[in-house]
Amino acid sequence: MSKSKFYYQFDENELALLKEANIDQIVAAHPLFMPVVNAGKELNSDAYVIGGWVRDQFLNRSSKDVDIVTSQSGIELAKKTSEILGNPKISIFKNFGTAMVKSKEIEYEFVGARKESYSKNSRKPEIEPGSIEDDQKRRDFTINTLSIGLAGPEMGKLLDPFNGIEDLKNGILRTPLDPVTTFSDDPLRMMRAIRFASQFNFQIEKSSFQAIASQKDRIKIVSKERIVVEMEKIMLSPQPSIGLILMEKTGLLKILMPELTALKGVSEEDGQTHKENFYHTLEVVDNIAQSTNNVWLRYAALFHDIGKAPTKKFNKKIGFTFHGHEAVGAKMITKIFTRLKLPLDSKLKYVKKMVYLSSRPIALVNDHVSDSGVRRLLFDAGNDIDDLMILCDADITSKNPARVRKYRQNFVRVRKKMKEVEERDQIANFQPPIDGDEIMKTFNLTPCREIGVIKTKIKDAILDGDIKNDKEEALELMYKLGNELGLVAVNH
């Protein structure tokens, strides 16, 4: 038997047994389930492992979250399992009839089998006790209804009432019951469908897809925090464009991120066109997904062109322009983060910075990679310069191999120049030789606008190469600037 630290992976022979529903030996031999098996026997209770863990065995994916359901008391089964495990921490939620036991790297969640019914304005169901069949019916997708009996009369049996095995085999996502009712009752399931499609590269079955499109407005009753959890998993999937395209086609993206759908379409005036920025954006996101698992850098790729829709203009001589779209896009991100309740901290600042600087390395190439341009880019990007270059590489989406080759060669030149300038000028740790306190003492000032003006001009002069980064030249410029501003030095 093949084992790993976090989960058990069936070999081919075991999978064959599993598909024939002759799995009592597998379950009995599995150390992960033995505490639950023994707890069920002591309490004379049934127990089933259900949902994600079972699904993931067929997909050969790791899974350390184990959902256990029983037709009796989930809390009592959890307590007995914890006792057998040596009393690890147990969290009990009496109002929901659930309990969680964490043992080493495994989290067991226990719940009593239940039926659910929903009201129109809430995704929080009314709950009443039910059977294992009732519990399977309330699941979101057939692939998540699969369960294995661990204790009781169905020990060792695979329960698959909705042909979840076939849907797994065929890569299909469908709801066990009527999809319109399923998605209307709990609209978060729409995002989960798209997330699973993106993670597993599955197809959403036609009637389920149509139901998402018809129920898309119901997403408005779901908390933004829950939506963002699913969105983050889509963004971290191997090919995020799968989920993003499904969100667009079902209408969910326009509700949640209208700034992105505003990029759709190709405009034409006087025979001149510009590229389709929405699908270009998706290409960039897929490109960057091959290079980094940093979700915030992936978000930066997603938002890097959102400023193009509001800045688009047409000029007969030069065609379509998007002047200043990086700055406009960076400002728009605060609104998006606030609306979606994404973190308004250093992560917001990071994404804004990446978007704002996203075209700068390309501009450097056009300016023949000047020292001053590189020096300023290194200063503005700081420790995030490598991430910025990853974003710029991902932004190369031309279908012309010669053009792609040229861009990549240009970026090699930029990187070489960056290394030379950084080694010589140490911009990463750049600090102007004169600070605000010294300016205040020199001109006998209290905090005022002029101090900032002098500091900025000294910094710019050093970055532009007009003066060296040393005290003597900085002092000379400080006195000159002070004189131009009408300030009198008290110790010159």
C-alpha angles and dihedrals in degrees: 000000000000116000137178134189097263107025147012119251118199117227121223095272092049091048089054089053090047093053089051088052091238096125107127091110092050093051093044091051094047111100091201092066103033094092090053092045091052093043090053091050093050093049094039085235133142119237135184135188105222143178127359100020093052092044093050093054089063090046091048090235127144117253127176097171112089120192114203121190129187134180087227129050114328090192094054091047089050092051093051092046090051090051091052090048091056097267104291117178114300125195116202125198104189095180090061098034091236137123136187128212121189117199116176105307097343125092115199116196115195125197138164114246110262150177121231135206127182139211119221098249101045139052089208107103132216105243133208132168116275146161129275087262090055090049092051091050092056093056120110102235137016091243088061095050094072113116138174123212112239100172138007130038094326097049110148095016127122109223112206109159095160101045092254090158090060092048090051090049092050096039094242130151114204135151119248092227134026106323096215091056092042094054096037091052094050111012092186085075088072090062090043091054091053092044092053090047089053096044097044100027088238128157120241107231113249100250091044090050091049090049091055090052092049094046098040094116090060087073087080092076092058118094114253090232091062092045091051091053089058092041091054091052090051090050090050095049118110092255109021093183089075091065095037093053090049090050089052095046093049093046095244094114093057089054096045103031111015089164088073098047088050086071093063123113138033118262121212129195128166089351093304122119138181127218123271101264098192096060090038087058091052090052090052091051092050091047094052091046087067091058108038144023090202099124092198092056088049088052089051088055090049093052101033094105103032090109091065096078096058094039099046113127135163126227119182092219100047103017124222119004134188101190114184094002091141093058092043091047092050090054091049092057093071089059092049094048091048094048094048093039092239114161113290094205138082090324091061090047090050095051092046090050093050092049093045092052097037095109099037099091089050090050089052090058090052090050091054093252100283120197092238093051092050092045092054093045091052090050095047095044095041114170090353095067093107091052090049091054090049088054092049092050090051089051091068102099103147116140088213108095092201092054092048090050091051093050092049092048089051091052089052087058091049092050091048091051091046090055092049094048094045093050091049102038103023092219093168088072095033117155120166110243091236124057134193094266092059092049091051092050093045095054098026092242136160117215108303144143094268092066091059091046092054094044092050094048092049091049092048092048091054094045092047091050094243091125134015121257094254136112098245097055092040091053092050091053091045092057091046093051092046091053090050089052092050095251123146119220113224097196106032 
